[in-house]
Amino acid sequence: DDDDDDYDFDIRNNASTSPSSQSTSTVKSFLTAGCTFSFGSVAQCGLVGGLAQILWSVVRNIDAAGFFLQRRFSNSSAMRRMDISINSSGGGGGGGLPTNARQWKQTLAYWWRRLDVAIRGFVRSHSDLAMSHVAAYYKTYQRAANDVAALIETSGVESIIHDDITTQMCSALGHVVSGSIVIVFGTLLATHRNTFASEPLSDYSLFEILLASYFLCYCITFTALEPLRAAIKAVYVCFAEHPLSLSQAFPLIFQRLSRISEASGNSSVV
């Protein structure tokens, strides 16, 4: 690991001191790196990064729901004692159904634990947060994802990233823009459906055109907003890895993230 870190440092040092890097802009150098030796990592993140983020959100929501239910029903010991007394006094004839139910419950719990471990391992090695390390340190995608996941776990930034609404805002804006375009385009197409074609467009063909237009507009809008999401995630990773550098570059953002991190840490302890 030390040799790999030294190698990454040498690459960044050579890239920053070479004449070619000094004569070009930072955006152009990152674009060149993304289209050459980091293109595989970029393509892999584009294919599985979104799925990993969705699975991570689902697992976090399930954990939060389980914690809430555990606290909600933690004081129901009287009900549990009543269930035990009923099962114990039921005799041999009524013991088959509770036993089968317990077996099914244990089986489902076993398979859920295995699925939970598999999902967490997939999210850990395929997180889209890894692109910051891919761009800065020229790491491979899975190695960068594991390193970023370790940083997030040790720094306490996971709760901040989970509560971030940047993705929801970009998605909502994409739906609004796509819906508006489809409404205007659908109105024009429905009004002049007999003008632009030799045969009148059927309702099914009109629905297919509008549906395809909606998904196309949504993908274009969300892709246009992707640099905003990437920049915000890079700030989170920078706060987890080098908080002092973030405090010097963006002191206001550092103060707000520090307050959120401290508040989430105190709430988790309580």
ChimeraX attribute file (.defattr): number of C-alpha atoms within 10 A of each C-alpha:
attribute: neighborCount
match mode: 1-to-1
recipient: residues
	/A:1	6
	/A:2	7
	/A:3	8
	/A:4	10
	/A:5	12
	/A:6	11
	/A:7	14
	/A:8	16
	/A:9	15
	/A:10	13
	/A:11	14
	/A:12	14
	/A:13	11
	/A:14	12
	/A:15	14
	/A:16	14
	/A:17	10
	/A:18	10
	/A:19	10
	/A:20	11
	/A:21	14
	/A:22	12
	/A:23	9
	/A:24	10
	/A:25	11
	/A:26	12
	/A:27	9
	/A:28	11
	/A:29	18
	/A:30	14
	/A:31	14
	/A:32	13
	/A:33	15
	/A:34	18
	/A:35	13
	/A:36	10
	/A:37	12
	/A:38	20
	/A:39	14
	/A:40	14
	/A:41	21
	/A:42	20
	/A:43	14
	/A:44	14
	/A:45	22
	/A:46	12
	/A:47	12
	/A:48	15
	/A:49	20
	/A:50	14
	/A:51	17
	/A:52	22
	/A:53	18
	/A:54	12
	/A:55	15
	/A:56	19
	/A:57	15
	/A:58	12
	/A:59	16
	/A:60	14
	/A:61	13
	/A:62	12
	/A:63	12
	/A:64	12
	/A:65	12
	/A:66	12
	/A:67	11
	/A:68	12
	/A:69	11
	/A:70	11
	/A:71	10
	/A:72	10
	/A:73	10
	/A:74	9
	/A:75	10
	/A:76	9
	/A:77	10
	/A:78	9
	/A:79	10
	/A:80	10
	/A:81	10
	/A:82	11
	/A:83	11
	/A:84	11
	/A:85	10
	/A:86	11
	/A:87	14
	/A:88	12
	/A:89	10
	/A:90	10
	/A:91	9
	/A:92	9
	/A:93	7
	/A:94	13
	/A:95	13
	/A:96	9
	/A:97	10
	/A:98	11
	/A:99	12
	/A:100	11
	/A:101	11
	/A:102	11
	/A:103	12
	/A:104	12
	/A:105	11
	/A:106	12
	/A:107	12
	/A:108	12
	/A:109	12
	/A:110	12
	/A:111	11
	/A:112	12
	/A:113	12
	/A:114	11
	/A:115	12
	/A:116	13
	/A:117	12
	/A:118	12
	/A:119	15
	/A:120	15
	/A:121	13
	/A:122	17
	/A:123	24
	/A:124	24
	/A:125	20
	/A:126	26
	/A:127	24
	/A:128	26
	/A:129	25
	/A:130	29
	/A:131	26
	/A:132	22
	/A:133	20
	/A:134	21
	/A:135	19
	/A:136	13
	/A:137	17
	/A:138	21
	/A:139	21
	/A:140	18
	/A:141	24
	/A:142	21
	/A:143	16
	/A:144	26
	/A:145	25
	/A:146	19
	/A:147	16
	/A:148	24
	/A:149	20
	/A:150	13
	/A:151	18
	/A:152	21
	/A:153	12
	/A:154	12
	/A:155	14
	/A:156	15
	/A:157	22
	/A:158	18
	/A:159	16
	/A:160	16
	/A:161	15
	/A:162	13
	/A:163	9
	/A:164	13
	/A:165	11
	/A:166	16
	/A:167	14
	/A:168	10
	/A:169	13
	/A:170	19
	/A:171	17
	/A:172	14
	/A:173	16
	/A:174	23
	/A:175	19
	/A:176	14
	/A:177	16
	/A:178	20
	/A:179	18
	/A:180	14
	/A:181	17
	/A:182	21
	/A:183	14
	/A:184	11
	/A:185	15
	/A:186	18
	/A:187	12
	/A:188	11
	/A:189	18
	/A:190	15
	/A:191	10
	/A:192	13
	/A:193	18
	/A:194	12
	/A:195	11
	/A:196	10
	/A:197	9
	/A:198	8
	/A:199	9
	/A:200	13
	/A:201	17
	/A:202	10
	/A:203	11
	/A:204	9
	/A:205	11
	/A:206	14
	/A:207	13
	/A:208	11
	/A:209	15
	/A:210	19
	/A:211	13
	/A:212	12
	/A:213	18
	/A:214	20
	/A:215	16
	/A:216	13
	/A:217	20
	/A:218	22
	/A:219	16
	/A:220	13
	/A:221	19
	/A:222	19
	/A:223	14
	/A:224	12
	/A:225	18
	/A:226	14
	/A:227	11
	/A:228	14
	/A:229	16
	/A:230	16
	/A:231	12
	/A:232	15
	/A:233	20
	/A:234	17
	/A:235	20
	/A:236	23
	/A:237	23
	/A:238	17
	/A:239	22
	/A:240	21
	/A:241	16
	/A:242	12
	/A:243	19
	/A:244	14
	/A:245	13
	/A:246	19
	/A:247	15
	/A:248	10
	/A:249	11
	/A:250	12
	/A:251	14
	/A:252	12
	/A:253	13
	/A:254	20
	/A:255	13
	/A:256	11
	/A:257	18
	/A:258	17
	/A:259	11
	/A:260	15
	/A:261	18
	/A:262	14
	/A:263	12
	/A:264	17
	/A:265	14
	/A:266	10
	/A:267	9
	/A:268	9
	/A:269	7
	/A:270	6
